[in-house]
């Protein structure tokens, strides 16, 4: 599912083996799940929305969490993801700086 920008609710429901009504319910319960609504009212899920659905499916369907428990776990997962993203950005910046320093030390590189 990485080549497309948007997926329909039926595609997402099919991928996870759930009803479309369940996805709409999750949208109401989990504000982080917020697919774009087209003018006709059709939902357009992004890759980020699908990641959230995957986490919710795992928590609610596979691990048996309650809605409240899943809300707590989802918030933790999002915070961890943000921390990892920040760390990745810092490491990329440090790598670029080290490469620049190496070039300054050895201009023939």
Phi, psi and omega per residue, in radians:
X1 nan 0.400 -3.056
X2 -1.655 -0.231 -3.068
X3 -1.492 -0.432 -3.140
X4 -1.566 2.746 3.053
X5 -1.576 -0.610 -3.065
X6 -2.380 2.566 3.088
X7 -2.233 2.607 3.117
X8 -1.367 2.859 3.115
X9 -1.095 -0.613 3.141
X10 -1.180 -0.649 3.091
X11 -1.133 -0.756 -3.121
X12 -1.182 -0.769 3.116
X13 -1.043 -0.750 3.133
X14 -1.116 -0.695 -3.135
X15 -1.053 -0.667 -3.078
X16 -1.759 -0.018 3.112
X17 1.157 0.665 3.126
X18 -2.187 2.901 3.085
X19 -1.366 2.647 3.074
X20 -1.056 -0.606 -3.139
X21 -1.112 -0.567 3.102
X22 -1.164 -0.729 3.099
X23 -1.083 -0.712 3.109
X24 -1.135 -0.659 3.077
X25 -1.097 -0.802 3.128
X26 -1.055 -0.622 3.086
X27 -1.033 -0.691 -3.139
X28 -1.225 -0.669 -3.074
X29 -1.427 -0.499 -3.052
X30 -2.162 1.648 -3.085
X31 -1.011 -0.410 3.098
X32 -1.136 -0.447 3.081
X33 -1.522 1.783 -3.016
X34 -2.467 1.279 3.134
X35 -1.118 2.641 3.119
X36 -1.162 2.507 3.065
X37 -1.844 2.192 3.111
X38 -1.382 2.940 -3.125
X39 -0.924 -0.586 -3.135
X40 -1.421 -0.027 -3.133
X41 1.594 -0.089 3.112
X42 -1.228 2.513 3.140
X43 -1.537 2.500 3.077
X44 -2.179 1.844 -3.101
X45 -1.472 2.342 3.065
X46 -1.620 3.020 3.096
X47 -1.048 -0.659 3.107
X48 -1.112 -0.734 3.082
X49 -1.041 -0.721 -3.122
X50 -1.173 -0.629 3.054
X51 -1.059 -0.748 3.136
X52 -1.133 -0.755 3.102
X53 -1.050 -0.701 3.140
X54 -1.088 -0.745 3.119
X55 -1.140 -0.791 3.138
X56 -1.085 -0.759 3.137
X57 -1.047 -0.770 3.127
X58 -1.094 -0.821 -3.099
X59 -1.162 -0.825 -3.010
X60 -1.467 -0.749 -3.041
X61 -1.600 -0.662 -3.069
X62 -1.573 -0.767 -3.047
X63 -1.698 -0.161 3.048
X64 1.329 0.414 3.111
X65 -1.176 2.677 2.972
X66 -1.378 2.972 3.099
X67 -1.040 -0.807 3.140
X68 -1.103 -0.738 3.107
X69 -1.106 -0.707 3.124
X70 -1.161 -0.615 3.094
X71 -1.080 -0.768 3.115
X72 -1.106 -0.821 -3.115
X73 -1.138 -0.656 3.130
X74 -1.141 -0.734 3.093
X75 -1.063 -0.739 3.114
X76 -1.106 -0.765 -3.119
X77 -1.100 -0.688 3.131
X78 -1.169 -0.749 3.104
X79 -1.068 -0.754 3.129
X80 -1.101 -0.713 3.118
X81 -1.103 -0.747 3.118
X82 -1.116 -0.724 3.102
X83 -1.089 -0.739 3.118
X84 -1.134 -0.692 3.107
X85 -1.098 -0.769 3.112
X86 -1.100 -0.752 3.117
X87 -1.102 -0.764 3.112
X88 -1.034 -0.763 3.121
X89 -1.093 -0.725 3.110
X90 -1.114 -0.745 3.137
X91 -1.143 -0.695 3.093
X92 -1.107 -0.703 3.106
X93 -1.122 -0.781 3.131
X94 -1.103 -0.713 3.112
X95 -1.077 -0.800 3.131
X96 -1.064 -0.706 3.131
X97 -1.155 -0.735 3.110
X98 -1.124 -0.693 3.095
X99 -1.117 -0.691 3.100
X100 -1.107 -0.752 3.119
X101 -1.113 -0.755 3.131
X102 -1.075 -0.693 3.101
X103 -1.132 -0.708 3.113
X104 -1.107 -0.621 -3.125
X105 -1.343 -0.560 -3.110
X106 -2.351 1.470 -3.046
X107 -1.123 -0.245 -3.139
X108 -1.406 -0.132 3.134
X109 -1.185 nan nan
